[in-house]
């Protein structure tokens, strides 16, 4: 298994700061309907090559890779109010 993963990141149309990470080849329409009801319409934000040592703003790359391997996606929740205001 390669340490490089091609990932697409989508932002939520319903909740600011919420993102879902999926393998590049995954159509977000195939994600669980319960997730999409909560998440709203996925808006493509970016694609990236993810490696275990890559720095991400709010999650560890290894946690993202593990979640994608286990469930097919990683859901990044919005920051808590204290994280936003300091």
PDB file as gemmi writes it, atoms N, CA and C in Angstrom:
CRYST1    1.000    1.000    1.000  90.00  90.00  90.00 P 1                      
ATOM      1  N   UNK A   1       0.846  -1.193   0.000  1.00  0.00           N  
ATOM      2  CA  UNK A   1       0.000   0.000   0.000  1.00  0.00           C  
ATOM      3  C   UNK A   1       0.882   1.245   0.000  1.00  0.00           C  
ATOM      4  N   UNK A   2       0.570   2.185  -0.825  1.00  0.00           N  
ATOM      5  CA  UNK A   2       1.351   3.408  -0.951  1.00  0.00           C  
ATOM      6  C   UNK A   2       1.099   4.337   0.235  1.00  0.00           C  
ATOM      7  N   UNK A   3       2.123   5.123   0.571  1.00  0.00           N  
ATOM      8  CA  UNK A   3       1.969   6.128   1.621  1.00  0.00           C  
ATOM      9  C   UNK A   3       1.379   7.419   1.078  1.00  0.00           C  
ATOM     10  N   UNK A   4       1.167   7.496  -0.231  1.00  0.00           N  
ATOM     11  CA  UNK A   4       0.582   8.688  -0.847  1.00  0.00           C  
ATOM     12  C   UNK A   4      -0.868   8.402  -1.210  1.00  0.00           C  
ATOM     13  N   UNK A   5      -1.732   9.317  -0.816  1.00  0.00           N  
ATOM     14  CA  UNK A   5      -3.160   9.169  -1.072  1.00  0.00           C  
ATOM     15  C   UNK A   5      -3.662  10.429  -1.765  1.00  0.00           C  
ATOM     16  N   UNK A   6      -4.351  10.260  -2.892  1.00  0.00           N  
ATOM     17  CA  UNK A   6      -4.969  11.397  -3.579  1.00  0.00           C  
ATOM     18  C   UNK A   6      -6.330  11.644  -2.939  1.00  0.00           C  
ATOM     19  N   UNK A   7      -6.494  12.823  -2.361  1.00  0.00           N  
ATOM     20  CA  UNK A   7      -7.667  13.142  -1.557  1.00  0.00           C  
ATOM     21  C   UNK A   7      -8.386  14.361  -2.136  1.00  0.00           C  
ATOM     22  N   UNK A   8      -9.706  14.308  -2.110  1.00  0.00           N  
ATOM     23  CA  UNK A   8     -10.526  15.481  -2.415  1.00  0.00           C  
ATOM     24  C   UNK A   8     -11.164  15.950  -1.117  1.00  0.00           C  
ATOM     25  N   UNK A   9     -11.212  17.264  -0.947  1.00  0.00           N  
ATOM     26  CA  UNK A   9     -11.802  17.858   0.249  1.00  0.00           C  
ATOM     27  C   UNK A   9     -13.001  18.693  -0.188  1.00  0.00           C  
ATOM     28  N   UNK A  10     -14.128  18.467   0.487  1.00  0.00           N  
ATOM     29  CA  UNK A  10     -15.360  19.194   0.208  1.00  0.00           C  
ATOM     30  C   UNK A  10     -15.792  19.941   1.464  1.00  0.00           C  
ATOM     31  N   UNK A  11     -16.272  21.174   1.285  1.00  0.00           N  
ATOM     32  CA  UNK A  11     -16.794  21.922   2.421  1.00  0.00           C  
ATOM     33  C   UNK A  11     -18.307  21.788   2.454  1.00  0.00           C  
ATOM     34  N   UNK A  12     -18.854  21.938   3.637  1.00  0.00           N  
ATOM     35  CA  UNK A  12     -20.288  21.803   3.847  1.00  0.00           C  
ATOM     36  C   UNK A  12     -21.033  23.053   3.408  1.00  0.00           C  
ATOM     37  N   UNK A  13     -22.190  22.859   2.808  1.00  0.00           N  
ATOM     38  CA  UNK A  13     -23.051  23.991   2.464  1.00  0.00           C  
ATOM     39  C   UNK A  13     -23.906  24.410   3.659  1.00  0.00           C  
ATOM     40  N   UNK A  14     -23.938  23.582   4.709  1.00  0.00           N  
ATOM     41  CA  UNK A  14     -24.785  23.861   5.870  1.00  0.00           C  
ATOM     42  C   UNK A  14     -24.023  24.396   7.074  1.00  0.00           C  
ATOM     43  N   UNK A  15     -22.773  23.950   7.247  1.00  0.00           N  
ATOM     44  CA  UNK A  15     -22.041  24.283   8.463  1.00  0.00           C  
ATOM     45  C   UNK A  15     -20.651  24.810   8.132  1.00  0.00           C  
ATOM     46  N   UNK A  16     -20.417  26.060   8.455  1.00  0.00           N  
ATOM     47  CA  UNK A  16     -19.118  26.668   8.205  1.00  0.00           C  
ATOM     48  C   UNK A  16     -18.040  25.935   9.003  1.00  0.00           C  
ATOM     49  N   UNK A  17     -16.936  25.647   8.361  1.00  0.00           N  
ATOM     50  CA  UNK A  17     -15.819  24.981   9.021  1.00  0.00           C  
ATOM     51  C   UNK A  17     -15.894  23.469   9.012  1.00  0.00           C  
ATOM     52  N   UNK A  18     -16.944  22.894   8.434  1.00  0.00           N  
ATOM     53  CA  UNK A  18     -17.073  21.436   8.347  1.00  0.00           C  
ATOM     54  C   UNK A  18     -16.625  20.989   6.959  1.00  0.00           C  
ATOM     55  N   UNK A  19     -15.774  19.963   6.941  1.00  0.00           N  
ATOM     56  CA  UNK A  19     -15.231  19.438   5.692  1.00  0.00           C  
ATOM     57  C   UNK A  19     -15.281  17.920   5.708  1.00  0.00           C  
ATOM     58  N   UNK A  20     -15.395  17.325   4.526  1.00  0.00           N  
ATOM     59  CA  UNK A  20     -15.275  15.879   4.398  1.00  0.00           C  
ATOM     60  C   UNK A  20     -14.131  15.590   3.426  1.00  0.00           C  
ATOM     61  N   UNK A  21     -13.273  14.660   3.817  1.00  0.00           N  
ATOM     62  CA  UNK A  21     -12.122  14.227   3.028  1.00  0.00           C  
ATOM     63  C   UNK A  21     -12.462  12.852   2.473  1.00  0.00           C  
ATOM     64  N   UNK A  22     -12.280  12.659   1.173  1.00  0.00           N  
ATOM     65  CA  UNK A  22     -12.565  11.374   0.527  1.00  0.00           C  
ATOM     66  C   UNK A  22     -11.463  11.055  -0.478  1.00  0.00           C  
ATOM     67  N   UNK A  23     -11.310   9.774  -0.839  1.00  0.00           N  
ATOM     68  CA  UNK A  23     -10.378   9.457  -1.928  1.00  0.00           C  
ATOM     69  C   UNK A  23     -10.794  10.211  -3.190  1.00  0.00           C  
ATOM     70  N   UNK A  24      -9.832  10.631  -3.965  1.00  0.00           N  
ATOM     71  CA  UNK A  24     -10.073  11.450  -5.164  1.00  0.00           C  
ATOM     72  C   UNK A  24     -11.112  10.828  -6.094  1.00  0.00           C  
ATOM     73  N   UNK A  25     -11.117   9.524  -6.198  1.00  0.00           N  
ATOM     74  CA  UNK A  25     -12.022   8.858  -7.141  1.00  0.00           C  
ATOM     75  C   UNK A  25     -13.446   8.689  -6.590  1.00  0.00           C  
ATOM     76  N   UNK A  26     -13.690   9.078  -5.349  1.00  0.00           N  
ATOM     77  CA  UNK A  26     -15.004   8.903  -4.730  1.00  0.00           C  
ATOM     78  C   UNK A  26     -15.948  10.034  -5.123  1.00  0.00           C  
ATOM     79  N   UNK A  27     -17.111   9.663  -5.596  1.00  0.00           N  
ATOM     80  CA  UNK A  27     -18.171  10.632  -5.875  1.00  0.00           C  
ATOM     81  C   UNK A  27     -18.856  10.927  -4.543  1.00  0.00           C  
ATOM     82  N   UNK A  28     -18.904  12.177  -4.096  1.00  0.00           N  
ATOM     83  CA  UNK A  28     -19.517  12.464  -2.800  1.00  0.00           C  
ATOM     84  C   UNK A  28     -20.988  12.050  -2.717  1.00  0.00           C  
ATOM     85  N   UNK A  29     -21.646  11.867  -3.851  1.00  0.00           N  
ATOM     86  CA  UNK A  29     -23.036  11.407  -3.848  1.00  0.00           C  
ATOM     87  C   UNK A  29     -23.158   9.986  -3.305  1.00  0.00           C  
ATOM     88  N   UNK A  30     -22.046   9.252  -3.237  1.00  0.00           N  
ATOM     89  CA  UNK A  30     -22.075   7.878  -2.732  1.00  0.00           C  
ATOM     90  C   UNK A  30     -21.845   7.803  -1.223  1.00  0.00           C  
ATOM     91  N   UNK A  31     -21.622   8.938  -0.568  1.00  0.00           N  
ATOM     92  CA  UNK A  31     -21.440   8.943   0.885  1.00  0.00           C  
ATOM     93  C   UNK A  31     -22.765   8.620   1.569  1.00  0.00           C  
ATOM     94  N   UNK A  32     -22.728   8.145   2.822  1.00  0.00           N  
ATOM     95  CA  UNK A  32     -23.974   7.775   3.514  1.00  0.00           C  
ATOM     96  C   UNK A  32     -24.990   8.921   3.534  1.00  0.00           C  
ATOM     97  N   UNK A  33     -26.241   8.587   3.302  1.00  0.00           N  
ATOM     98  CA  UNK A  33     -27.286   9.616   3.240  1.00  0.00           C  
ATOM     99  C   UNK A  33     -27.434  10.350   4.566  1.00  0.00           C  
ATOM    100  N   UNK A  34     -27.228   9.661   5.687  1.00  0.00           N  
ATOM    101  CA  UNK A  34     -27.329  10.330   6.989  1.00  0.00           C  
ATOM    102  C   UNK A  34     -26.248  11.402   7.133  1.00  0.00           C  
ATOM    103  N   UNK A  35     -25.057  11.127   6.614  1.00  0.00           N  
ATOM    104  CA  UNK A  35     -23.980  12.115   6.639  1.00  0.00           C  
ATOM    105  C   UNK A  35     -24.344  13.303   5.761  1.00  0.00           C  
ATOM    106  N   UNK A  36     -24.852  13.035   4.575  1.00  0.00           N  
ATOM    107  CA  UNK A  36     -25.149  14.111   3.638  1.00  0.00           C  
ATOM    108  C   UNK A  36     -26.321  14.977   4.114  1.00  0.00           C  
ATOM    109  N   UNK A  37     -27.267  14.388   4.839  1.00  0.00           N  
ATOM    110  CA  UNK A  37     -28.356  15.175   5.415  1.00  0.00           C  
ATOM    111  C   UNK A  37     -27.796  16.180   6.410  1.00  0.00           C  
ATOM    112  N   UNK A  38     -26.858  15.752   7.233  1.00  0.00           N  
ATOM    113  CA  UNK A  38     -26.216  16.611   8.230  1.00  0.00           C  
ATOM    114  C   UNK A  38     -25.251  17.600   7.580  1.00  0.00           C  
ATOM    115  N   UNK A  39     -24.502  17.128   6.591  1.00  0.00           N  
ATOM    116  CA  UNK A  39     -23.435  17.898   5.949  1.00  0.00           C  
ATOM    117  C   UNK A  39     -23.963  18.910   4.935  1.00  0.00           C  
ATOM    118  N   UNK A  40     -25.019  18.531   4.231  1.00  0.00           N  
ATOM    119  CA  UNK A  40     -25.540  19.381   3.163  1.00  0.00           C  
ATOM    120  C   UNK A  40     -24.854  19.073   1.845  1.00  0.00           C  
ATOM    121  N   UNK A  41     -24.998  19.978   0.905  1.00  0.00           N  
ATOM    122  CA  UNK A  41     -24.400  19.804  -0.423  1.00  0.00           C  
ATOM    123  C   UNK A  41     -22.883  19.964  -0.328  1.00  0.00           C  
ATOM    124  N   UNK A  42     -22.109  18.985  -0.805  1.00  0.00           N  
ATOM    125  CA  UNK A  42     -20.649  19.117  -0.767  1.00  0.00           C  
ATOM    126  C   UNK A  42     -20.150  20.077  -1.846  1.00  0.00           C  
ATOM    127  N   UNK A  43     -19.315  21.023  -1.440  1.00  0.00           N  
ATOM    128  CA  UNK A  43     -18.733  22.001  -2.356  1.00  0.00           C  
ATOM    129  C   UNK A  43     -17.237  21.728  -2.432  1.00  0.00           C  
ATOM    130  N   UNK A  44     -16.749  21.388  -3.627  1.00  0.00           N  
ATOM    131  CA  UNK A  44     -15.338  21.023  -3.776  1.00  0.00           C  
ATOM    132  C   UNK A  44     -14.446  22.183  -3.346  1.00  0.00           C  
ATOM    133  N   UNK A  45     -13.527  21.899  -2.429  1.00  0.00           N  
ATOM    134  CA  UNK A  45     -12.598  22.922  -1.938  1.00  0.00           C  
ATOM    135  C   UNK A  45     -11.220  22.752  -2.553  1.00  0.00           C  
ATOM    136  N   UNK A  46     -10.712  21.510  -2.559  1.00  0.00           N  
ATOM    137  CA  UNK A  46      -9.381  21.272  -3.121  1.00  0.00           C  
ATOM    138  C   UNK A  46      -9.086  19.786  -3.195  1.00  0.00           C  
ATOM    139  N   UNK A  47      -8.045  19.466  -3.946  1.00  0.00           N  
ATOM    140  CA  UNK A  47      -7.469  18.128  -3.997  1.00  0.00           C  
ATOM    141  C   UNK A  47      -6.052  18.238  -3.467  1.00  0.00           C  
ATOM    142  N   UNK A  48      -5.577  17.170  -2.832  1.00  0.00           N  
ATOM    143  CA  UNK A  48      -4.196  17.170  -2.364  1.00  0.00           C  
ATOM    144  C   UNK A  48      -3.662  15.755  -2.286  1.00  0.00           C  
ATOM    145  N   UNK A  49      -2.336  15.660  -2.247  1.00  0.00           N  
ATOM    146  CA  UNK A  49      -1.662  14.388  -2.009  1.00  0.00           C  
ATOM    147  C   UNK A  49      -1.411  14.326  -0.511  1.00  0.00           C  
ATOM    148  N   UNK A  50      -1.975  13.328   0.135  1.00  0.00           N  
ATOM    149  CA  UNK A  50      -1.855  13.200   1.581  1.00  0.00           C  
ATOM    150  C   UNK A  50      -0.906  12.064   1.918  1.00  0.00           C  
ATOM    151  N   UNK A  51       0.089  12.374   2.731  1.00  0.00           N  
ATOM    152  CA  UNK A  51       1.031  11.389   3.252  1.00  0.00           C  
ATOM    153  C   UNK A  51       0.943  11.439   4.772  1.00  0.00           C  
ATOM    154  N   UNK A  52       1.336  10.373   5.473  1.00  0.00           N  
ATOM    155  CA  UNK A  52       1.222  10.356   6.935  1.00  0.00           C  
ATOM    156  C   UNK A  52       1.945  11.504   7.635  1.00  0.00           C  
ATOM    157  N   UNK A  53       2.992  12.040   7.030  1.00  0.00           N  
ATOM    158  CA  UNK A  53       3.747  13.109   7.685  1.00  0.00           C  
ATOM    159  C   UNK A  53       3.333  14.515   7.245  1.00  0.00           C  
ATOM    160  N   UNK A  54       2.322  14.621   6.397  1.00  0.00           N  
ATOM    161  CA  UNK A  54       1.877  15.944   5.936  1.00  0.00           C  
ATOM    162  C   UNK A  54       1.191  16.692   7.077  1.00  0.00           C  
ATOM    163  N   UNK A  55       1.457  17.965   7.165  1.00  0.00           N  
ATOM    164  CA  UNK A  55       0.831  18.818   8.182  1.00  0.00           C  
ATOM    165  C   UNK A  55      -0.537  19.282   7.682  1.00  0.00           C  
ATOM    166  N   UNK A  56      -1.539  19.095   8.510  1.00  0.00           N  
ATOM    167  CA  UNK A  56      -2.880  19.598   8.237  1.00  0.00           C  
ATOM    168  C   UNK A  56      -3.249  20.572   9.351  1.00  0.00           C  
ATOM    169  N   UNK A  57      -4.164  21.467   9.070  1.00  0.00           N  
ATOM    170  CA  UNK A  57      -4.509  22.517  10.031  1.00  0.00           C  
ATOM    171  C   UNK A  57      -5.182  21.987  11.294  1.00  0.00           C  
ATOM    172  N   UNK A  58      -6.105  21.028  11.163  1.00  0.00           N  
ATOM    173  CA  UNK A  58      -6.915  20.659  12.318  1.00  0.00           C  
ATOM    174  C   UNK A  58      -6.972  19.174  12.606  1.00  0.00           C  
ATOM    175  N   UNK A  59      -6.228  18.364  11.886  1.00  0.00           N  
ATOM    176  CA  UNK A  59      -6.257  16.913  12.099  1.00  0.00           C  
ATOM    177  C   UNK A  59      -4.887  16.349  11.773  1.00  0.00           C  
ATOM    178  N   UNK A  60      -4.621  15.174  12.305  1.00  0.00           N  
ATOM    179  CA  UNK A  60      -3.368  14.525  11.915  1.00  0.00           C  
ATOM    180  C   UNK A  60      -3.617  13.761  10.621  1.00  0.00           C  
ATOM    181  N   UNK A  61      -2.667  13.807   9.730  1.00  0.00           N  
ATOM    182  CA  UNK A  61      -2.800  13.129   8.440  1.00  0.00           C  
ATOM    183  C   UNK A  61      -3.019  11.634   8.637  1.00  0.00           C  
ATOM    184  N   UNK A  62      -2.348  11.043   9.622  1.00  0.00           N  
ATOM    185  CA  UNK A  62      -2.510   9.603   9.848  1.00  0.00           C  
ATOM    186  C   UNK A  62      -3.929   9.273  10.306  1.00  0.00           C  
ATOM    187  N   UNK A  63      -4.568  10.149  11.095  1.00  0.00           N  
ATOM    188  CA  UNK A  63      -5.962   9.931  11.500  1.00  0.00           C  
ATOM    189  C   UNK A  63      -6.901  10.028  10.300  1.00  0.00           C  
ATOM    190  N   UNK A  64      -6.642  10.980   9.421  1.00  0.00           N  
ATOM    191  CA  UNK A  64      -7.462  11.144   8.216  1.00  0.00           C  
ATOM    192  C   UNK A  64      -7.334   9.906   7.332  1.00  0.00           C  
ATOM    193  N   UNK A  65      -6.111   9.452   7.115  1.00  0.00           N  
ATOM    194  CA  UNK A  65      -5.869   8.272   6.280  1.00  0.00           C  
ATOM    195  C   UNK A  65      -6.536   7.041   6.884  1.00  0.00           C  
ATOM    196  N   UNK A  66      -6.434   6.882   8.208  1.00  0.00           N  
ATOM    197  CA  UNK A  66      -7.044   5.726   8.880  1.00  0.00           C  
ATOM    198  C   UNK A  66      -8.567   5.754   8.743  1.00  0.00           C  
ATOM    199  N   UNK A  67      -9.182   6.915   8.945  1.00  0.00           N  
ATOM    200  CA  UNK A  67     -10.642   7.023   8.833  1.00  0.00           C  
ATOM    201  C   UNK A  67     -11.110   6.729   7.416  1.00  0.00           C  
ATOM    202  N   UNK A  68     -10.388   7.235   6.434  1.00  0.00           N  
ATOM    203  CA  UNK A  68     -10.749   6.964   5.041  1.00  0.00           C  
ATOM    204  C   UNK A  68     -10.629   5.472   4.750  1.00  0.00           C  
ATOM    205  N   UNK A  69      -9.590   4.837   5.285  1.00  0.00           N  
ATOM    206  CA  UNK A  69      -9.428   3.399   5.099  1.00  0.00           C  
ATOM    207  C   UNK A  69     -10.535   2.598   5.758  1.00  0.00           C  
ATOM    208  N   UNK A  70     -10.999   3.054   6.933  1.00  0.00           N  
ATOM    209  CA  UNK A  70     -12.029   2.331   7.691  1.00  0.00           C  
ATOM    210  C   UNK A  70     -13.440   2.570   7.170  1.00  0.00           C  
ATOM    211  N   UNK A  71     -13.779   3.840   6.901  1.00  0.00           N  
ATOM    212  CA  UNK A  71     -15.171   4.157   6.568  1.00  0.00           C  
ATOM    213  C   UNK A  71     -15.354   4.844   5.223  1.00  0.00           C  
ATOM    214  N   UNK A  72     -14.252   5.116   4.532  1.00  0.00           N  
ATOM    215  CA  UNK A  72     -14.350   5.718   3.206  1.00  0.00           C  
ATOM    216  C   UNK A  72     -14.333   7.233   3.192  1.00  0.00           C  
ATOM    217  N   UNK A  73     -14.325   7.868   4.367  1.00  0.00           N  
ATOM    218  CA  UNK A  73     -14.287   9.328   4.453  1.00  0.00           C  
ATOM    219  C   UNK A  73     -13.783   9.744   5.828  1.00  0.00           C  
ATOM    220  N   UNK A  74     -13.374  11.007   5.931  1.00  0.00           N  
ATOM    221  CA  UNK A  74     -13.033  11.615   7.216  1.00  0.00           C  
ATOM    222  C   UNK A  74     -13.842  12.893   7.324  1.00  0.00           C  
ATOM    223  N   UNK A  75     -14.585  13.050   8.406  1.00  0.00           N  
ATOM    224  CA  UNK A  75     -15.390  14.244   8.628  1.00  0.00           C  
ATOM    225  C   UNK A  75     -14.668  15.152   9.609  1.00  0.00           C  
ATOM    226  N   UNK A  76     -14.339  16.352   9.151  1.00  0.00           N  
ATOM    227  CA  UNK A  76     -13.716  17.349  10.026  1.00  0.00           C  
ATOM    228  C   UNK A  76     -14.807  18.289  10.513  1.00  0.00           C  
ATOM    229  N   UNK A  77     -15.000  18.309  11.824  1.00  0.00           N  
ATOM    230  CA  UNK A  77     -16.026  19.150  12.422  1.00  0.00           C  
ATOM    231  C   UNK A  77     -15.547  20.593  12.513  1.00  0.00           C  
ATOM    232  N   UNK A  78     -16.483  21.541  12.591  1.00  0.00           N  
ATOM    233  CA  UNK A  78     -16.088  22.944  12.743  1.00  0.00           C  
ATOM    234  C   UNK A  78     -15.363  23.139  14.069  1.00  0.00           C  
ATOM    235  N   UNK A  79     -14.506  24.147  14.147  1.00  0.00           N  
ATOM    236  CA  UNK A  79     -13.827  24.400  15.418  1.00  0.00           C  
ATOM    237  C   UNK A  79     -14.828  24.832  16.482  1.00  0.00           C  
ATOM    238  N   UNK A  80     -14.504  24.494  17.730  1.00  0.00           N  
ATOM    239  CA  UNK A  80     -15.331  24.959  18.840  1.00  0.00           C  
ATOM    240  C   UNK A  80     -15.136  26.460  18.973  1.00  0.00           C  
ATOM    241  N   UNK A  81     -16.088  27.122  19.562  1.00  0.00           N  
ATOM    242  CA  UNK A  81     -16.045  28.585  19.696  1.00  0.00           C  
ATOM    243  C   UNK A  81     -14.751  29.052  20.358  1.00  0.00           C  
ATOM    244  N   UNK A  82     -14.252  28.318  21.355  1.00  0.00           N  
ATOM    245  CA  UNK A  82     -13.021  28.724  22.040  1.00  0.00           C  
ATOM    246  C   UNK A  82     -11.811  28.636  21.120  1.00  0.00           C  
ATOM    247  N   UNK A  83     -11.833  27.696  20.163  1.00  0.00           N  
ATOM    248  CA  UNK A  83     -10.740  27.582  19.200  1.00  0.00           C  
ATOM    249  C   UNK A  83     -10.746  28.765  18.238  1.00  0.00           C  
ATOM    250  N   UNK A  84     -11.912  29.271  17.931  1.00  0.00           N  
ATOM    251  CA  UNK A  84     -12.042  30.365  16.976  1.00  0.00           C  
ATOM    252  C   UNK A  84     -11.633  31.689  17.616  1.00  0.00           C  
ATOM    253  N   UNK A  85     -12.081  31.908  18.842  1.00  0.00           N  
ATOM    254  CA  UNK A  85     -11.840  33.193  19.495  1.00  0.00           C  
ATOM    255  C   UNK A  85     -10.548  33.238  20.284  1.00  0.00           C  
ATOM    256  N   UNK A  86      -9.930  32.083  20.491  1.00  0.00           N  
ATOM    257  CA  UNK A  86      -8.649  32.052  21.172  1.00  0.00           C  
ATOM    258  C   UNK A  86      -8.824  31.764  22.599  1.00  0.00           C  
TER     259      UNK A  86                                                      
END                                                                             
